[in-house]
Amino acid sequence: MNVSFIGGGVMAEAIISGMKKAGLDANITVSEPILQRASYLAETYDVEIAKNNIIAIRNTDLAVLSVKPQQLGDVAREISTFVPALERLTFMSIMAGVQSKTIIEQIGCDRLIRIMANTPSQVGLGATAWTTTSTVSDEMRDFSAKMLASFGEQVYFEDEKLVDIATALSASGPAYVFVFIEALIDGAVQLGMTNADARALAIQMVLGSAALAKETGKHPAELRNMVTSPGGTTAAALSALENANFRKATIDAVLAAYQRGEELAKLTDA
């Protein structure tokens, strides 16, 4: 499979790194305008560098649109004239909030895979939601599933709206977790622990808790009850969280992220 990346940023690198580690049968090309960045990717991951986006898409099977949403128009103006003649070409978009119909209209190709990955993909622990148009071949779907699994968990949705919901949940979600970790560290430091020790314990606690939830498959409420003794320290802590509307604030954060994504999607469509 020939795979080209239009844009060689952090997320593109995470995907390339995952593909290389998984040993996927793919020839990878990157079109990256910053020469220093292009050289780094070539030297680090042994990928080919295309001089421009047109060259990148000419002989590829899958072209990954790994640019910022506001750069889509410029990319489309550069390549859209050449796209109709490339009948085997499928596009994959990693652009947050940009709807499939918008990309199809601007690029001129209805064979599109839309993914929403997140920053833990950089360490092979990503959570990626994705969908495809009906014109994407079964072979390309199978390859895409392996490609996305190479840097974490992947969940396929028939309904594109669920990818937008995942944007608010798993794509923005690491930021929610990082704020929580920060707060845990601050609390322990206020009680007298060093920042370094608090950081080590907080990060490992979050990592271990997530692993326990994943490996046991138990409902989070059941796992919470396993930790909570009547009248104990955990019960007191949970009571403080409930009094501060922690649960509601978290739900509101997901809803706010989703609503903002909808607003940004309308701006992109305009």
C-alpha positions as CSV (number, residue, x, y, z in Angstrom):
1,M,0.0,0.0,0.0
2,N,1.3,3.5,-0.9
3,V,0.5,6.0,1.8
4,S,1.2,9.7,1.5
5,F,0.9,12.4,4.2
6,I,0.0,15.9,3.2
7,G,1.6,17.6,6.2
8,G,4.2,16.2,8.6
9,G,3.1,17.5,12.0
10,V,2.9,15.8,15.4
11,M,-0.1,13.7,14.6
12,A,1.2,12.6,11.2
13,E,4.4,11.6,13.0
14,A,2.5,9.6,15.6
15,I,0.7,7.6,12.8
16,I,3.9,7.0,10.9
17,S,5.7,5.9,14.0
18,G,2.9,3.4,14.8
19,M,2.8,2.1,11.2
20,K,6.6,1.5,11.3
21,K,6.5,-0.2,14.7
22,A,3.7,-2.4,13.6
23,G,5.6,-3.4,10.4
24,L,2.7,-2.5,8.1
25,D,3.3,-3.3,4.4
26,A,3.3,0.3,3.3
27,N,5.5,2.7,1.3
28,I,5.2,6.1,3.1
29,T,5.7,9.5,1.5
30,V,5.4,12.8,3.3
31,S,4.8,16.3,1.8
32,E,6.1,18.8,4.3
33,P,7.0,22.4,3.4
34,I,9.4,23.0,6.4
35,L,12.7,21.5,5.2
36,Q,14.1,20.9,8.6
37,R,11.0,19.0,9.6
38,A,11.0,17.0,6.4
39,S,14.6,16.0,6.9
40,Y,13.9,14.9,10.5
41,L,11.0,12.6,9.3
42,A,13.1,11.2,6.5
43,E,16.0,10.4,8.8
44,T,14.0,9.2,11.8
45,Y,11.4,7.0,10.0
46,D,13.0,6.3,6.6
47,V,10.1,7.8,4.6
48,E,10.2,9.4,1.2
49,I,9.8,13.2,0.9
50,A,7.7,14.7,-1.9
51,K,8.5,18.1,-3.2
52,N,4.9,19.2,-3.2
53,N,1.4,17.9,-2.6
54,I,0.7,17.1,-6.2
55,I,3.7,14.8,-6.4
56,A,2.6,13.2,-3.1
57,I,-0.8,12.1,-4.4
58,R,0.0,11.1,-8.0
59,N,1.1,7.5,-7.2
60,T,-0.5,6.8,-3.9
61,D,-3.4,4.7,-2.7
62,L,-4.1,6.6,0.5
63,A,-3.5,10.4,1.0
64,V,-3.7,11.5,4.6
65,L,-4.8,15.1,5.0
66,S,-2.7,15.9,8.1
67,V,-2.9,19.7,8.0
68,K,-4.8,22.2,10.1
69,P,-8.5,22.7,9.2
70,Q,-7.8,26.3,8.1
71,Q,-5.2,24.9,5.6
72,L,-7.7,22.7,3.7
73,G,-8.6,25.4,1.2
74,D,-5.0,26.0,0.2
75,V,-4.4,22.2,-0.2
76,A,-7.6,21.8,-2.2
77,R,-6.8,24.6,-4.6
78,E,-3.4,23.0,-5.2
79,I,-4.5,19.4,-5.9
80,S,-8.2,19.3,-6.8
81,T,-7.5,19.7,-10.5
82,F,-5.5,16.5,-10.5
83,V,-7.7,14.4,-8.2
84,P,-10.5,13.3,-10.6
85,A,-8.0,11.4,-12.8
86,L,-6.7,9.4,-9.8
87,E,-9.3,6.7,-9.7
88,R,-7.5,4.5,-7.1
89,L,-6.9,7.4,-4.7
90,T,-8.6,7.5,-1.3
91,F,-8.3,10.3,1.2
92,M,-8.0,10.1,5.0
93,S,-8.7,13.3,7.0
94,I,-7.3,13.8,10.5
95,M,-8.6,17.4,10.6
96,A,-10.7,18.1,13.7
97,G,-14.2,19.3,13.1
98,V,-14.2,19.3,9.3
99,Q,-17.1,17.3,8.0
100,S,-16.8,14.8,5.2
101,K,-19.1,16.7,2.9
102,T,-16.9,19.8,3.2
103,I,-13.7,17.9,2.4
104,I,-15.4,16.1,-0.6
105,E,-16.7,19.3,-2.0
106,Q,-13.3,21.0,-1.8
107,I,-11.0,18.1,-2.7
108,G,-13.2,16.6,-5.4
109,C,-13.0,12.9,-4.2
110,D,-15.8,11.0,-2.5
111,R,-13.6,8.2,-1.3
112,L,-12.9,9.5,2.1
113,I,-12.0,8.2,5.6
114,R,-12.5,10.6,8.4
115,I,-10.6,9.9,11.7
116,M,-10.4,11.6,15.0
117,A,-7.3,10.6,16.9
118,N,-5.8,12.1,20.1
119,T,-2.4,13.1,21.5
120,P,-1.7,9.8,23.4
121,S,-1.3,8.3,19.9
122,Q,2.3,9.7,20.2
123,V,3.1,7.0,22.7
124,G,1.0,4.2,21.0
125,L,-2.0,4.6,23.3
126,G,-4.3,6.6,21.2
127,A,-8.1,6.4,21.0
128,T,-9.3,6.9,17.5
129,A,-12.8,7.2,16.2
130,W,-13.4,6.9,12.5
131,T,-15.9,6.5,9.7
132,T,-15.8,6.2,5.9
133,T,-18.0,7.1,2.9
134,S,-19.7,4.1,1.2
135,T,-17.4,4.4,-1.8
136,V,-14.3,3.4,0.2
137,S,-13.2,-0.2,-0.8
138,D,-13.3,-3.1,1.6
139,E,-9.5,-3.5,1.1
140,M,-8.9,0.1,2.1
141,R,-11.2,-0.2,5.1
142,D,-9.3,-3.3,6.3
143,F,-5.9,-1.5,5.8
144,S,-7.2,1.6,7.6
145,A,-8.3,-0.4,10.6
146,K,-4.8,-2.0,10.9
147,M,-3.2,1.4,10.4
148,L,-5.3,3.1,13.1
149,A,-4.7,0.1,15.5
150,S,-1.0,0.5,15.1
151,F,-1.0,3.5,17.5
152,G,-3.8,2.6,19.9
153,E,-7.5,1.6,20.0
154,Q,-9.7,2.3,17.1
155,V,-13.5,2.4,17.0
156,Y,-15.5,2.5,13.7
157,F,-18.8,4.3,13.4
158,E,-21.3,4.2,10.6
159,D,-22.8,7.5,11.7
160,E,-20.4,10.4,11.3
161,K,-22.1,12.3,14.2
162,L,-20.5,9.8,16.6
163,V,-17.1,10.8,15.3
164,D,-17.9,14.4,16.3
165,I,-19.0,13.2,19.8
166,A,-15.7,11.3,20.0
167,T,-14.0,14.6,19.3
168,A,-15.5,16.0,22.6
169,L,-14.8,12.8,24.5
170,S,-11.6,11.1,23.5
171,A,-9.9,13.8,21.4
172,S,-10.3,16.7,23.8
173,G,-10.4,14.3,26.7
174,P,-6.7,14.1,27.5
175,A,-6.8,17.8,28.4
176,Y,-9.5,17.0,31.0
177,V,-7.3,14.3,32.4
178,F,-4.3,16.5,32.6
179,V,-6.2,19.1,34.5
180,F,-7.3,16.4,36.9
181,I,-3.7,15.2,37.3
182,E,-2.5,18.8,38.0
183,A,-5.2,19.2,40.7
184,L,-4.2,15.9,42.4
185,I,-0.6,17.0,42.5
186,D,-1.5,20.4,43.9
187,G,-3.5,18.8,46.6
188,A,-0.7,16.5,47.7
189,V,1.8,19.3,47.6
190,Q,-0.4,21.4,49.8
191,L,-0.3,18.5,52.3
192,G,3.5,18.4,52.3
193,M,4.5,16.0,49.5
194,T,7.2,17.0,47.0
195,N,6.0,17.9,43.5
196,A,8.1,15.1,42.0
197,D,6.7,12.4,44.2
198,A,3.1,13.6,43.8
199,R,3.5,13.7,40.1
200,A,4.9,10.2,39.9
201,L,2.1,8.8,42.1
202,A,-0.7,10.7,40.4
203,I,0.3,9.7,36.9
204,Q,0.8,6.1,37.8
205,M,-2.6,6.1,39.6
206,V,-4.4,7.4,36.6
207,L,-2.6,5.0,34.3
208,G,-3.3,2.0,36.6
209,S,-6.9,2.9,37.1
210,A,-7.5,3.1,33.3
211,A,-5.7,-0.2,32.8
212,L,-7.8,-1.9,35.5
213,A,-11.1,-0.6,34.0
214,K,-10.0,-1.8,30.5
215,E,-8.7,-5.2,31.6
216,T,-11.5,-6.2,34.0
217,G,-14.3,-4.8,31.8
218,K,-16.2,-3.8,34.9
219,H,-18.4,-0.8,35.1
220,P,-16.6,2.2,36.5
221,A,-19.3,2.4,39.3
222,E,-18.4,-1.1,40.4
223,L,-14.7,-0.3,40.4
224,R,-15.4,2.8,42.4
225,N,-17.3,0.9,45.0
226,M,-14.4,-1.6,45.3
227,V,-12.2,1.3,46.5
228,T,-14.8,3.0,48.8
229,S,-15.3,1.8,52.4
230,P,-18.3,3.2,54.3
231,G,-17.2,6.2,56.3
232,G,-13.6,6.0,55.0
233,T,-11.2,8.4,53.4
234,T,-12.4,7.6,49.8
235,A,-16.0,8.2,50.8
236,A,-15.0,11.6,52.2
237,A,-13.2,12.5,49.1
238,L,-16.0,11.4,46.8
239,S,-18.4,13.5,48.9
240,A,-16.3,16.5,48.4
241,L,-16.2,15.9,44.6
242,E,-20.0,15.5,44.5
243,N,-20.5,18.7,46.6
244,A,-18.3,20.5,44.0
245,N,-20.4,19.2,41.1
246,F,-17.4,17.3,39.7
247,R,-19.6,14.8,37.8
248,K,-21.8,17.6,36.3
249,A,-18.8,19.7,35.5
250,T,-17.2,16.8,33.5
251,I,-20.5,16.2,31.6
252,D,-20.7,19.9,30.9
253,A,-17.2,19.9,29.6
254,V,-18.0,17.1,27.0
255,L,-21.2,18.9,26.0
256,A,-19.4,22.3,25.6
257,A,-16.6,20.7,23.5
258,Y,-19.2,19.1,21.2
259,Q,-21.2,22.3,20.8
260,R,-18.0,24.3,20.0
261,G,-17.1,21.6,17.4
262,E,-20.5,22.1,15.8
263,E,-19.9,25.9,15.6
264,L,-16.4,25.4,14.1
265,A,-17.8,23.0,11.6
266,K,-20.3,25.6,10.4
267,L,-17.4,28.1,10.0
268,T,-15.5,25.6,7.9
269,D,-18.5,25.0,5.7
270,A,-19.0,28.7,5.0
